[in-house]
Amino acid sequence: MTARVLDPSPIAAEYRRATRDTVARLTTPERRLRIVGLLGQRKGPAATYARYARRGCEEVGIELDVRHVKPHEVEATIAGANIDPTVDGIFLYYPLTDPGGDRWLRELVDPRKDVEGLHSFWSRLLYENQRFLDPEGTVRAILPCTPLAILKLLQHAGMRGRRGDAPLEGVTACVINRSELVGRPLAAMLANDGARVHSLDITGAVTFEPAIGRHKHDVRDSGINRATALAAADVVISAVPTPTFERIRGDEIRAGAICVDVAEYSNYEESVLDRASVFVPRVGPLTIAMAARNLTRLVAARTAAAPGERVDR
């Protein structure tokens, strides 16, 4: 078996086409939709990401104003963008300070302008499996753009449940990373759709039990080890941001598994390609597309105007 390598770029292009139409409907003769991005580094992964994000936003008709800020300037810049009526969305490119400081900065962003979907307002809805903002179910909650991009890629890779009570019932996933940016929200999204998710990081392992027979997923200490979690998984997502991570080998995964690499440094050995059914080497292009789509939903919700596109994840 040789894995099919799934390129996210054509999939991202499909979403950009739909978002471009939505942006055109929400744009007025007076001004375009506008995101302010805050960047603390002139070089490195965050700066590269900001350049790609600007290009992706411009392609759908959104202006992305990237501002270079020093750590002591970030809070005031966020506050200004929050109250600026010409700013529709805010994007933070980490790191801006330190890990604790960056968590605090996420809470300073007005949730109505949070294109990343990382404010605790949105996180609470995700972890409680509340998918809409209104009782009528017409205004979708915002989901974090990187986990959402991963979920979309898994769907394109062929991830399907094996029973009918929930979309992913019967699927077992292994997510290596439990950060608030990627791993934890992704595990919750998978479990809310019916998957059992083994979540591993340097502090140990927990299992997200599927939301079947109850409103939301459950999380329990499991103590499952890497070998057992990988061998059981239909889907493996790894997002360890360090070159010292012991990369995943082909003989560790089950035959036919779908594997996704989210990290800056490769988390997989080449041998995985001989055993997986699908390998996704990167996620970035679709993350940017999901952020642009999030902006249109935020604007539509604020103006009480329907985006005019199908409301799905």
Buried (B, 14 or more C-beta within 10 A) or exposed (E): EEBBEBEBEEBBBEBBEBBBBBBEEBBEEEEBBBBBBBBBBEEEBBBBBBEEBBEBBEBBBBBBBBEBBEEEBBBEBBEEBBEEEEBBBBBBBBBBBEEEBBBEBBEBBBBBBBBBBBBEBBBEBBBBBEBEBEEEEEBBBBBBBBBBBBBBBBBBBEBEBEEEEBBBBBBBBBBBBBBBBBBBBBBBBBBBBBBBBBBBBEEEBBBBBBBBEEEBBEBEEBEBEBEBBBBBBBBBBBBBBEEEBEBBBBEBBBEEBBBBBBBBEBBBBEBBBEBBBBBBBBBBBBBBBBBBBBBBBBBBBEEEEEBEBEEEB
